[in-house]
């Protein structure tokens, strides 16, 4: 009898990385939902995808641009690793409107959404012994992707009592001669914060002092509805080199298209001299590019989407954020230290001492799903234990229902109720 010996085996590192992702966490929570038991339809406020609601539908201009790109038959071909030039040039022109520099076609590299961009950047920056600075709280994909690199991760705090600003003193304490970059997410995911011009300048100055580049995650660029305007980190590219991550997903409400970009704002030329730009291009050569038909639609999308579309989306988000923030005050044991000013999210703090049978934020979300058919993301998934991340990007009637369910759940589990 021949003994079976196989030389391949399960990859536990893949499992470990997957466990850090938002998708994995949400799927575990969804496993607790049984609408036949609750009699309530599922409400999903655990991720930022408002495209399922008619009021958040993308502009007809966006749909028509894709149809035209398909029917032209000009974009059924392969694209180069960095993307087709008309799309890259259109994005460069679009981004240059808001910064004091003119980006060139070669400064833009196309990616399969923001997650691909994150993967490419962390792959290029990784070398044995190097470390990178992530915010706490953070978007989970950064943590998951870091598991596959030789980058050591160090976390700096975002300060809730200061509108989730960066703890710059903490950044300086964390950094050393092997720190390569700092990641900033503005507008904030998961915090809903928006950084001021003055604060961003200080961040750039700190990056220059430390000799590190800034990875500016601006997936929610221009989705702001508070008093602070959106300021691209690229404005400060002459102080410290900036690599910006952007997408169509959120501003145009098409997350399923998986289209994004990496933009280089480096007027001094540091990233070219150090070989980072050429390394990014090489990394893209060995990975997949966005569908060419979407690339073909980009110039028309960026040029022709009416400003009224964006104004309406931000109006809807502001109304939802205001309602959620005010109504949350009615719910015992939940608190929101900072009213959201941008993105689609808000962070809510749990007062666990007032619950009689809720162990932590994950337990809260599991029980909420089972009893109310409602999904929220536990703060532990974004590095903030015993908080909740809530997406308020939903139709008003859905958000009203969600607030009612959340209140009923908290009252039911409050001590002495």
GUPANU-929720 format. One record per residue (C-alpha): residue number from 1; residue in three letters; x negated, y, z. Coordinates in nm, 2 decimals. Example, Ala and Ser with C-alpha at 12.3 -4.5 7.8 and 13.67 -1.06 7.14 Angstrom:
+-----+-----+--------+--------+--------+
!   k !   r !     px !     py !     pz !
+-----+-----+--------+--------+--------+
!   1 ! ALA !  -1.23 !  -0.45 !   0.78 !
!   2 ! SER !  -1.37 !  -0.11 !   0.71 !
+-----+-----+--------+--------+--------+
//
This chain:
+-----+-----+--------+--------+--------+
!   k !   r !     px !     py !     pz !
+-----+-----+--------+--------+--------+
!   1 ! UNK !   0.00 !   0.00 !   0.00 !
!   2 ! UNK !  -0.14 !   0.34 !  -0.11 !
!   3 ! UNK !  -0.16 !   0.59 !   0.17 !
!   4 ! UNK !   0.00 !   0.92 !   0.08 !
!   5 ! UNK !  -0.23 !   1.22 !   0.15 !
!   6 ! UNK !  -0.13 !   1.56 !   0.02 !
!   7 ! UNK !  -0.38 !   1.84 !   0.03 !
!   8 ! UNK !  -0.13 !   2.13 !   0.03 !
!   9 ! UNK !   0.06 !   2.24 !   0.34 !
!  10 ! UNK !   0.31 !   2.49 !   0.47 !
!  11 ! UNK !   0.19 !   2.85 !   0.48 !
!  12 ! UNK !   0.27 !   2.97 !   0.82 !
!  13 ! UNK !   0.13 !   3.32 !   0.74 !
!  14 ! UNK !   0.42 !   3.36 !   0.49 !
!  15 ! UNK !   0.67 !   3.28 !   0.76 !
!  16 ! UNK !   0.50 !   3.52 !   1.00 !
!  17 ! UNK !   0.51 !   3.80 !   0.75 !
!  18 ! UNK !   0.87 !   3.73 !   0.65 !
!  19 ! UNK !   0.98 !   3.74 !   1.02 !
!  20 ! UNK !   0.87 !   4.11 !   1.03 !
!  21 ! UNK !   1.09 !   4.21 !   0.74 !
!  22 ! UNK !   1.42 !   4.40 !   0.77 !
!  23 ! UNK !   1.58 !   4.15 !   0.53 !
!  24 ! UNK !   1.49 !   3.86 !   0.76 !
!  25 ! UNK !   1.63 !   4.03 !   1.07 !
!  26 ! UNK !   1.95 !   4.13 !   0.90 !
!  27 ! UNK !   2.01 !   3.78 !   0.76 !
!  28 ! UNK !   1.97 !   3.63 !   1.11 !
!  29 ! UNK !   2.23 !   3.88 !   1.24 !
!  30 ! UNK !   2.47 !   3.81 !   0.95 !
!  31 ! UNK !   2.46 !   3.45 !   1.04 !
!  32 ! UNK !   2.67 !   3.54 !   1.35 !
!  33 ! UNK !   2.96 !   3.68 !   1.14 !
!  34 ! UNK !   3.27 !   3.48 !   1.10 !
!  35 ! UNK !   3.55 !   3.71 !   0.97 !
!  36 ! UNK !   3.80 !   3.43 !   1.01 !
!  37 ! UNK !   3.74 !   3.45 !   1.38 !
!  38 ! UNK !   3.75 !   3.83 !   1.42 !
!  39 ! UNK !   4.00 !   3.90 !   1.15 !
!  40 ! UNK !   3.80 !   4.21 !   1.06 !
!  41 ! UNK !   3.61 !   4.27 !   0.73 !
!  42 ! UNK !   3.24 !   4.30 !   0.76 !
!  43 ! UNK !   3.09 !   4.65 !   0.80 !
!  44 ! UNK !   2.72 !   4.67 !   0.71 !
!  45 ! UNK !   2.54 !   4.97 !   0.85 !
!  46 ! UNK !   2.21 !   4.78 !   0.88 !
!  47 ! UNK !   2.06 !   4.89 !   0.56 !
!  48 ! UNK !   2.06 !   5.20 !   0.34 !
!  49 ! UNK !   2.27 !   5.10 !   0.04 !
!  50 ! UNK !   2.57 !   5.32 !  -0.01 !
!  51 ! UNK !   2.61 !   5.22 !  -0.37 !
!  52 ! UNK !   2.89 !   4.98 !  -0.27 !
!  53 ! UNK !   3.12 !   5.28 !  -0.19 !
!  54 ! UNK !   3.29 !   5.46 !  -0.48 !
!  55 ! UNK !   3.22 !   5.80 !  -0.34 !
!  56 ! UNK !   2.84 !   5.73 !  -0.36 !
!  57 ! UNK !   2.84 !   5.60 !  -0.72 !
!  58 ! UNK !   2.54 !   5.72 !  -0.93 !
!  59 ! UNK !   2.59 !   5.99 !  -1.19 !
!  60 ! UNK !   2.72 !   5.89 !  -1.54 !
!  61 ! UNK !   2.41 !   6.05 !  -1.68 !
!  62 ! UNK !   2.20 !   5.78 !  -1.51 !
!  63 ! UNK !   2.42 !   5.50 !  -1.65 !
!  64 ! UNK !   2.43 !   5.65 !  -2.00 !
!  65 ! UNK !   2.05 !   5.70 !  -2.00 !
!  66 ! UNK !   2.00 !   5.33 !  -1.93 !
!  67 ! UNK !   2.25 !   5.22 !  -2.19 !
!  68 ! UNK !   2.08 !   5.44 !  -2.45 !
!  69 ! UNK !   1.74 !   5.30 !  -2.37 !
!  70 ! UNK !   1.88 !   4.95 !  -2.41 !
!  71 ! UNK !   2.06 !   5.02 !  -2.74 !
!  72 ! UNK !   1.76 !   5.20 !  -2.89 !
!  73 ! UNK !   1.57 !   4.87 !  -2.90 !
!  74 ! UNK !   1.25 !   5.07 !  -2.84 !
!  75 ! UNK !   1.20 !   4.93 !  -2.49 !
!  76 ! UNK !   1.23 !   4.55 !  -2.53 !
!  77 ! UNK !   0.85 !   4.53 !  -2.53 !
!  78 ! UNK !   0.59 !   4.49 !  -2.26 !
!  79 ! UNK !   0.46 !   4.80 !  -2.09 !
!  80 ! UNK !   0.11 !   4.87 !  -1.97 !
!  81 ! UNK !   0.02 !   4.80 !  -1.60 !
!  82 ! UNK !   0.06 !   5.17 !  -1.51 !
!  83 ! UNK !   0.38 !   5.21 !  -1.70 !
!  84 ! UNK !   0.48 !   5.38 !  -2.03 !
!  85 ! UNK !   0.35 !   5.73 !  -2.08 !
!  86 ! UNK !   0.68 !   5.92 !  -2.14 !
!  87 ! UNK !   0.82 !   5.79 !  -1.80 !
!  88 ! UNK !   0.49 !   5.87 !  -1.62 !
!  89 ! UNK !   0.48 !   6.22 !  -1.78 !
!  90 ! UNK !   0.84 !   6.29 !  -1.69 !
!  91 ! UNK !   0.78 !   6.20 !  -1.32 !
!  92 ! UNK !   0.46 !   6.41 !  -1.31 !
!  93 ! UNK !   0.66 !   6.71 !  -1.44 !
!  94 ! UNK !   0.94 !   6.64 !  -1.20 !
!  95 ! UNK !   0.71 !   6.62 !  -0.90 !
!  96 ! UNK !   0.51 !   6.93 !  -1.00 !
!  97 ! UNK !   0.81 !   7.15 !  -0.96 !
!  98 ! UNK !   0.77 !   7.13 !  -0.58 !
!  99 ! UNK !   0.40 !   7.15 !  -0.53 !
! 100 ! UNK !   0.13 !   7.42 !  -0.62 !
! 101 ! UNK !  -0.05 !   7.19 !  -0.86 !
! 102 ! UNK !   0.03 !   7.04 !  -1.20 !
! 103 ! UNK !   0.03 !   6.66 !  -1.20 !
! 104 ! UNK !  -0.08 !   6.49 !  -1.51 !
! 105 ! UNK !   0.06 !   6.17 !  -1.67 !
! 106 ! UNK !  -0.24 !   5.99 !  -1.54 !
! 107 ! UNK !  -0.16 !   6.09 !  -1.18 !
! 108 ! UNK !   0.16 !   5.87 !  -1.18 !
! 109 ! UNK !   0.16 !   5.49 !  -1.16 !
! 110 ! UNK !   0.49 !   5.30 !  -1.20 !
! 111 ! UNK !   0.60 !   5.03 !  -0.95 !
! 112 ! UNK !   0.88 !   4.78 !  -0.89 !
! 113 ! UNK !   1.03 !   5.00 !  -0.62 !
! 114 ! UNK !   0.87 !   5.13 !  -0.30 !
! 115 ! UNK !   0.80 !   4.78 !  -0.16 !
! 116 ! UNK !   0.57 !   4.71 !  -0.46 !
! 117 ! UNK !   0.40 !   5.04 !  -0.41 !
! 118 ! UNK !   0.34 !   4.96 !  -0.05 !
! 119 ! UNK !   0.19 !   4.62 !  -0.14 !
! 120 ! UNK !  -0.04 !   4.78 !  -0.40 !
! 121 ! UNK !  -0.16 !   5.05 !  -0.17 !
! 122 ! UNK !  -0.23 !   4.82 !   0.13 !
! 123 ! UNK !  -0.41 !   4.57 !  -0.10 !
! 124 ! UNK !  -0.64 !   4.84 !  -0.24 !
! 125 ! UNK !  -0.72 !   5.00 !   0.09 !
! 126 ! UNK !  -0.80 !   4.67 !   0.27 !
! 127 ! UNK !  -1.15 !   4.57 !   0.34 !
! 128 ! UNK !  -1.28 !   4.36 !   0.64 !
! 129 ! UNK !  -1.29 !   4.57 !   0.95 !
! 130 ! UNK !  -1.08 !   4.86 !   0.81 !
! 131 ! UNK !  -0.77 !   4.99 !   1.00 !
! 132 ! UNK !  -0.47 !   5.19 !   0.90 !
! 133 ! UNK !  -0.24 !   5.42 !   1.11 !
! 134 ! UNK !   0.14 !   5.34 !   1.10 !
! 135 ! UNK !   0.41 !   5.54 !   1.27 !
! 136 ! UNK !   0.61 !   5.40 !   1.56 !
! 137 ! UNK !   0.90 !   5.35 !   1.47 !
! 138 ! UNK !   0.81 !   5.24 !   1.12 !
! 139 ! UNK !   0.97 !   5.09 !   0.81 !
! 140 ! UNK !   0.92 !   4.71 !   0.85 !
! 141 ! UNK !   0.78 !   4.64 !   0.51 !
! 142 ! UNK !   0.45 !   4.81 !   0.60 !
! 143 ! UNK !   0.41 !   4.57 !   0.89 !
! 144 ! UNK !   0.50 !   4.26 !   0.68 !
! 145 ! UNK !   0.26 !   4.36 !   0.40 !
! 146 ! UNK !  -0.02 !   4.43 !   0.65 !
! 147 ! UNK !  -0.01 !   4.06 !   0.76 !
! 148 ! UNK !  -0.15 !   3.96 !   0.42 !
! 149 ! UNK !  -0.44 !   4.21 !   0.42 !
! 150 ! UNK !  -0.75 !   4.25 !   0.62 !
! 151 ! UNK !  -0.63 !   4.58 !   0.75 !
! 152 ! UNK !  -0.60 !   4.62 !   1.13 !
! 153 ! UNK !  -0.28 !   4.81 !   1.21 !
! 154 ! UNK !  -0.27 !   5.08 !   1.47 !
! 155 ! UNK !   0.05 !   5.26 !   1.57 !
! 156 ! UNK !   0.09 !   5.63 !   1.66 !
! 157 ! UNK !   0.40 !   5.76 !   1.83 !
! 158 ! UNK !   0.68 !   5.97 !   1.68 !
! 159 ! UNK !   0.82 !   6.19 !   1.96 !
! 160 ! UNK !   1.20 !   6.18 !   1.99 !
! 161 ! UNK !   1.21 !   6.48 !   2.22 !
! 162 ! UNK !   1.03 !   6.68 !   1.95 !
! 163 ! UNK !   1.25 !   6.58 !   1.66 !
! 164 ! UNK !   1.04 !   6.27 !   1.59 !
! 165 ! UNK !   0.72 !   6.47 !   1.51 !
! 166 ! UNK !   0.39 !   6.29 !   1.49 !
! 167 ! UNK !   0.19 !   6.27 !   1.81 !
! 168 ! UNK !  -0.13 !   6.42 !   1.66 !
! 169 ! UNK !  -0.33 !   6.38 !   1.97 !
! 170 ! UNK !  -0.25 !   6.02 !   1.97 !
! 171 ! UNK !  -0.35 !   5.99 !   1.60 !
! 172 ! UNK !  -0.69 !   6.13 !   1.69 !
! 173 ! UNK !  -0.74 !   5.89 !   1.97 !
! 174 ! UNK !  -0.65 !   5.59 !   1.75 !
! 175 ! UNK !  -0.87 !   5.67 !   1.46 !
! 176 ! UNK !  -1.24 !   5.58 !   1.42 !
! 177 ! UNK !  -1.50 !   5.55 !   1.14 !
! 178 ! UNK !  -1.31 !   5.25 !   0.99 !
! 179 ! UNK !  -0.97 !   5.42 !   0.96 !
! 180 ! UNK !  -0.87 !   5.46 !   0.60 !
! 181 ! UNK !  -0.52 !   5.61 !   0.59 !
! 182 ! UNK !  -0.22 !   5.74 !   0.78 !
! 183 ! UNK !   0.14 !   5.66 !   0.67 !
! 184 ! UNK !   0.41 !   5.92 !   0.70 !
! 185 ! UNK !   0.77 !   5.87 !   0.61 !
! 186 ! UNK !   0.95 !   6.20 !   0.54 !
! 187 ! UNK !   1.25 !   6.23 !   0.54 !
! 188 ! UNK !   1.24 !   5.98 !   0.82 !
! 189 ! UNK !   1.33 !   5.62 !   0.80 !
! 190 ! UNK !   1.44 !   5.50 !   1.06 !
! 191 ! UNK !   1.46 !   5.83 !   1.24 !
! 192 ! UNK !   1.65 !   6.07 !   1.01 !
! 193 ! UNK !   1.40 !   6.34 !   1.09 !
! 194 ! UNK !   1.25 !   6.61 !   0.85 !
! 195 ! UNK !   0.91 !   6.75 !   0.92 !
! 196 ! UNK !   0.85 !   7.13 !   0.91 !
! 197 ! UNK !   0.59 !   7.29 !   0.68 !
! 198 ! UNK !   0.38 !   7.39 !   0.98 !
! 199 ! UNK !   0.38 !   7.03 !   1.13 !
! 200 ! UNK !   0.29 !   6.88 !   0.79 !
! 201 ! UNK !   0.00 !   7.12 !   0.75 !
! 202 ! UNK !  -0.14 !   7.01 !   1.09 !
! 203 ! UNK !  -0.11 !   6.65 !   0.98 !
! 204 ! UNK !  -0.31 !   6.72 !   0.66 !
! 205 ! UNK !  -0.57 !   6.91 !   0.86 !
! 206 ! UNK !  -0.59 !   6.61 !   1.10 !
! 207 ! UNK !  -0.64 !   6.37 !   0.81 !
! 208 ! UNK !  -0.91 !   6.59 !   0.66 !
! 209 ! UNK !  -1.09 !   6.60 !   1.00 !
! 210 ! UNK !  -1.07 !   6.22 !   1.03 !
! 211 ! UNK !  -1.17 !   6.17 !   0.66 !
! 212 ! UNK !  -0.86 !   5.96 !   0.57 !
! 213 ! UNK !  -0.60 !   5.98 !   0.30 !
! 214 ! UNK !  -0.23 !   6.04 !   0.36 !
! 215 ! UNK !   0.03 !   5.79 !   0.23 !
! 216 ! UNK !   0.34 !   6.00 !   0.20 !
! 217 ! UNK !   0.65 !   5.78 !   0.18 !
! 218 ! UNK !   0.90 !   6.01 !   0.02 !
! 219 ! UNK !   1.17 !   5.76 !  -0.08 !
! 220 ! UNK !   1.43 !   5.99 !   0.07 !
! 221 ! UNK !   1.28 !   6.31 !  -0.09 !
! 222 ! UNK !   1.53 !   6.60 !  -0.11 !
! 223 ! UNK !   1.80 !   6.40 !   0.08 !
! 224 ! UNK !   1.81 !   6.66 !   0.36 !
! 225 ! UNK !   2.11 !   6.83 !   0.51 !
! 226 ! UNK !   1.99 !   7.01 !   0.82 !
! 227 ! UNK !   1.82 !   7.35 !   0.86 !
! 228 ! UNK !   1.48 !   7.22 !   0.75 !
! 229 ! UNK !   1.40 !   7.20 !   0.38 !
! 230 ! UNK !   1.22 !   6.91 !   0.23 !
! 231 ! UNK !   0.85 !   6.98 !   0.18 !
! 232 ! UNK !   0.65 !   6.73 !  -0.02 !
! 233 ! UNK !   0.32 !   6.62 !   0.14 !
! 234 ! UNK !   0.16 !   6.69 !  -0.19 !
! 235 ! UNK !   0.18 !   7.06 !  -0.11 !
! 236 ! UNK !  -0.13 !   7.00 !   0.11 !
! 237 ! UNK !  -0.32 !   6.79 !  -0.14 !
! 238 ! UNK !  -0.61 !   7.03 !  -0.14 !
! 239 ! UNK !  -0.66 !   6.98 !   0.24 !
! 240 ! UNK !  -0.65 !   6.60 !   0.23 !
! 241 ! UNK !  -0.58 !   6.36 !  -0.06 !
! 242 ! UNK !  -0.22 !   6.25 !  -0.08 !
! 243 ! UNK !  -0.07 !   5.94 !  -0.23 !
! 244 ! UNK !   0.31 !   5.97 !  -0.26 !
! 245 ! UNK !   0.55 !   5.68 !  -0.28 !
! 246 ! UNK !   0.88 !   5.77 !  -0.46 !
! 247 ! UNK !   1.18 !   5.59 !  -0.61 !
! 248 ! UNK !   1.51 !   5.63 !  -0.79 !
! 249 ! UNK !   1.67 !   5.41 !  -0.53 !
! 250 ! UNK !   1.81 !   5.66 !  -0.28 !
! 251 ! UNK !   1.85 !   6.00 !  -0.44 !
! 252 ! UNK !   2.01 !   5.85 !  -0.75 !
! 253 ! UNK !   2.19 !   5.57 !  -0.55 !
! 254 ! UNK !   2.06 !   5.28 !  -0.76 !
! 255 ! UNK !   1.85 !   5.07 !  -0.51 !
! 256 ! UNK !   1.91 !   4.75 !  -0.71 !
! 257 ! UNK !   1.71 !   4.90 !  -1.01 !
! 258 ! UNK !   1.39 !   4.85 !  -0.82 !
! 259 ! UNK !   1.21 !   5.15 !  -0.98 !
! 260 ! UNK !   0.94 !   5.35 !  -0.80 !
! 261 ! UNK !   0.61 !   5.52 !  -0.85 !
! 262 ! UNK !   0.28 !   5.61 !  -0.68 !
! 263 ! UNK !   0.18 !   5.97 !  -0.74 !
! 264 ! UNK !  -0.17 !   6.10 !  -0.68 !
! 265 ! UNK !  -0.20 !   6.46 !  -0.55 !
! 266 ! UNK !  -0.57 !   6.52 !  -0.52 !
! 267 ! UNK !  -0.69 !   6.84 !  -0.68 !
! 268 ! UNK !  -1.03 !   6.81 !  -0.53 !
! 269 ! UNK !  -1.08 !   6.47 !  -0.69 !
! 270 ! UNK !  -1.17 !   6.27 !  -0.38 !
! 271 ! UNK !  -0.96 !   5.96 !  -0.48 !
! 272 ! UNK !  -1.13 !   5.95 !  -0.82 !
! 273 ! UNK !  -1.48 !   5.99 !  -0.68 !
! 274 ! UNK !  -1.42 !   5.71 !  -0.43 !
! 275 ! UNK !  -1.27 !   5.47 !  -0.68 !
! 276 ! UNK !  -0.93 !   5.45 !  -0.52 !
! 277 ! UNK !  -0.74 !   5.56 !  -0.83 !
! 278 ! UNK !  -0.92 !   5.31 !  -1.06 !
! 279 ! UNK !  -0.86 !   5.04 !  -0.79 !
! 280 ! UNK !  -0.49 !   5.11 !  -0.79 !
! 281 ! UNK !  -0.47 !   5.08 !  -1.17 !
! 282 ! UNK !  -0.66 !   4.75 !  -1.15 !
! 283 ! UNK !  -0.42 !   4.62 !  -0.89 !
! 284 ! UNK !  -0.13 !   4.71 !  -1.11 !
! 285 ! UNK !  -0.28 !   4.52 !  -1.40 !
! 286 ! UNK !  -0.25 !   4.20 !  -1.20 !
! 287 ! UNK !   0.10 !   4.25 !  -1.09 !
! 288 ! UNK !   0.45 !   4.30 !  -1.25 !
! 289 ! UNK !   0.57 !   4.64 !  -1.38 !
! 290 ! UNK !   0.92 !   4.78 !  -1.37 !
! 291 ! UNK !   1.16 !   4.67 !  -1.65 !
! 292 ! UNK !   1.06 !   4.87 !  -1.96 !
! 293 ! UNK !   1.42 !   4.97 !  -2.04 !
! 294 ! UNK !   1.44 !   5.15 !  -1.70 !
! 295 ! UNK !   1.11 !   5.32 !  -1.78 !
! 296 ! UNK !   1.26 !   5.42 !  -2.11 !
! 297 ! UNK !   1.56 !   5.59 !  -1.93 !
! 298 ! UNK !   1.35 !   5.79 !  -1.69 !
! 299 ! UNK !   1.29 !   6.11 !  -1.89 !
! 300 ! UNK !   1.67 !   6.15 !  -1.96 !
! 301 ! UNK !   1.76 !   6.07 !  -1.60 !
! 302 ! UNK !   1.51 !   6.32 !  -1.45 !
! 303 ! UNK !   1.60 !   6.59 !  -1.70 !
! 304 ! UNK !   1.97 !   6.56 !  -1.73 !
! 305 ! UNK !   2.11 !   6.45 !  -1.39 !
! 306 ! UNK !   2.31 !   6.76 !  -1.28 !
! 307 ! UNK !   2.22 !   6.94 !  -0.96 !
! 308 ! UNK !   2.59 !   6.91 !  -0.86 !
! 309 ! UNK !   2.54 !   6.53 !  -0.82 !
! 310 ! UNK !   2.27 !   6.58 !  -0.56 !
! 311 ! UNK !   2.45 !   6.85 !  -0.38 !
! 312 ! UNK !   2.76 !   6.63 !  -0.35 !
! 313 ! UNK !   2.55 !   6.33 !  -0.22 !
! 314 ! UNK !   2.39 !   6.55 !   0.05 !
! 315 ! UNK !   2.73 !   6.69 !   0.14 !
! 316 ! UNK !   2.86 !   6.34 !   0.20 !
! 317 ! UNK !   2.56 !   6.25 !   0.40 !
! 318 ! UNK !   2.58 !   6.56 !   0.62 !
! 319 ! UNK !   2.95 !   6.50 !   0.69 !
! 320 ! UNK !   2.88 !   6.14 !   0.78 !
! 321 ! UNK !   2.58 !   6.23 !   1.00 !
! 322 ! UNK !   2.78 !   6.51 !   1.18 !
! 323 ! UNK !   3.07 !   6.28 !   1.25 !
! 324 ! UNK !   2.86 !   5.99 !   1.37 !
! 325 ! UNK !   2.65 !   6.21 !   1.60 !
! 326 ! UNK !   2.95 !   6.38 !   1.76 !
! 327 ! UNK !   3.16 !   6.06 !   1.79 !
! 328 ! UNK !   2.87 !   5.87 !   1.94 !
! 329 ! UNK !   2.90 !   6.10 !   2.25 !
! 330 ! UNK !   3.23 !   5.92 !   2.33 !
! 331 ! UNK !   3.06 !   5.58 !   2.35 !
! 332 ! UNK !   2.91 !   5.47 !   2.69 !
! 333 ! UNK !   2.55 !   5.35 !   2.72 !
! 334 ! UNK !   2.45 !   5.49 !   2.38 !
! 335 ! UNK !   2.26 !   5.81 !   2.32 !
! 336 ! UNK !   2.11 !   5.99 !   2.02 !
! 337 ! UNK !   1.83 !   6.22 !   2.12 !
! 338 ! UNK !   1.80 !   6.39 !   1.78 !
! 339 ! UNK !   2.07 !   6.47 !   1.53 !
! 340 ! UNK !   1.97 !   6.33 !   1.18 !
! 341 ! UNK !   1.86 !   6.59 !   0.93 !
! 342 ! UNK !   1.77 !   6.37 !   0.64 !
! 343 ! UNK !   1.77 !   6.02 !   0.48 !
! 344 ! UNK !   2.06 !   5.79 !   0.57 !
! 345 ! UNK !   1.97 !   5.68 !   0.92 !
! 346 ! UNK !   1.99 !   5.77 !   1.29 !
! 347 ! UNK !   1.82 !   5.61 !   1.59 !
! 348 ! UNK !   2.04 !   5.54 !   1.89 !
! 349 ! UNK !   1.90 !   5.45 !   2.23 !
! 350 ! UNK !   2.06 !   5.17 !   2.44 !
! 351 ! UNK !   2.10 !   5.21 !   2.82 !
! 352 ! UNK !   2.07 !   4.84 !   2.90 !
! 353 ! UNK !   2.12 !   4.89 !   3.27 !
! 354 ! UNK !   2.49 !   4.96 !   3.22 !
! 355 ! UNK !   2.56 !   4.63 !   3.03 !
! 356 ! UNK !   2.64 !   4.32 !   3.22 !
! 357 ! UNK !   2.55 !   4.06 !   2.96 !
! 358 ! UNK !   2.34 !   4.23 !   2.69 !
! 359 ! UNK !   1.97 !   4.14 !   2.72 !
! 360 ! UNK !   1.81 !   4.37 !   2.46 !
! 361 ! UNK !   1.87 !   4.54 !   2.13 !
! 362 ! UNK !   1.86 !   4.21 !   1.93 !
! 363 ! UNK !   2.11 !   4.05 !   2.16 !
! 364 ! UNK !   2.33 !   4.36 !   2.13 !
! 365 ! UNK !   2.33 !   4.33 !   1.75 !
! 366 ! UNK !   2.39 !   3.95 !   1.75 !
! 367 ! UNK !   2.69 !   3.99 !   1.98 !
! 368 ! UNK !   2.82 !   4.29 !   1.79 !
! 369 ! UNK !   2.81 !   4.09 !   1.47 !
! 370 ! UNK !   2.99 !   3.79 !   1.62 !
! 371 ! UNK !   3.26 !   4.00 !   1.80 !
! 372 ! UNK !   3.32 !   4.29 !   1.56 !
! 373 ! UNK !   3.19 !   4.16 !   1.22 !
! 374 ! UNK !   2.96 !   4.47 !   1.22 !
! 375 ! UNK !   2.59 !   4.48 !   1.13 !
! 376 ! UNK !   2.33 !   4.72 !   1.28 !
! 377 ! UNK !   1.95 !   4.69 !   1.28 !
! 378 ! UNK !   1.79 !   4.63 !   1.62 !
! 379 ! UNK !   1.52 !   4.88 !   1.70 !
! 380 ! UNK !   1.27 !   4.60 !   1.76 !
! 381 ! UNK !   1.26 !   4.55 !   1.38 !
! 382 ! UNK !   1.12 !   4.90 !   1.34 !
! 383 ! UNK !   0.89 !   4.88 !   1.64 !
! 384 ! UNK !   1.12 !   5.05 !   1.89 !
! 385 ! UNK !   1.25 !   4.80 !   2.15 !
! 386 ! UNK !   1.60 !   4.86 !   2.28 !
! 387 ! UNK !   1.71 !   5.11 !   2.02 !
! 388 ! UNK !   1.94 !   5.07 !   1.72 !
! 389 ! UNK !   1.90 !   5.20 !   1.36 !
! 390 ! UNK !   2.23 !   5.29 !   1.21 !
! 391 ! UNK !   2.30 !   5.38 !   0.85 !
! 392 ! UNK !   2.57 !   5.64 !   0.83 !
! 393 ! UNK !   2.59 !   5.63 !   0.45 !
! 394 ! UNK !   2.94 !   5.50 !   0.42 !
! 395 ! UNK !   3.29 !   5.62 !   0.33 !
! 396 ! UNK !   3.45 !   5.82 !   0.61 !
! 397 ! UNK !   3.72 !   5.56 !   0.67 !
! 398 ! UNK !   3.46 !   5.28 !   0.70 !
! 399 ! UNK !   3.25 !   5.49 !   0.94 !
! 400 ! UNK !   3.55 !   5.57 !   1.15 !
! 401 ! UNK !   3.63 !   5.20 !   1.17 !
! 402 ! UNK !   3.26 !   5.13 !   1.26 !
! 403 ! UNK !   3.26 !   5.39 !   1.54 !
! 404 ! UNK !   3.58 !   5.24 !   1.68 !
! 405 ! UNK !   3.44 !   4.89 !   1.68 !
! 406 ! UNK !   3.11 !   5.00 !   1.84 !
! 407 ! UNK !   3.30 !   5.18 !   2.12 !
! 408 ! UNK !   3.53 !   4.88 !   2.18 !
! 409 ! UNK !   3.22 !   4.65 !   2.20 !
! 410 ! UNK !   3.04 !   4.88 !   2.44 !
! 411 ! UNK !   3.34 !   4.92 !   2.67 !
! 412 ! UNK !   3.40 !   4.55 !   2.67 !
! 413 ! UNK !   3.04 !   4.48 !   2.78 !
! 414 ! UNK !   3.00 !   4.77 !   3.03 !
! 415 ! UNK !   2.96 !   4.68 !   3.40 !
! 416 ! UNK !   3.28 !   4.73 !   3.60 !
! 417 ! UNK !   3.49 !   4.79 !   3.30 !
+-----+-----+--------+--------+--------+
//
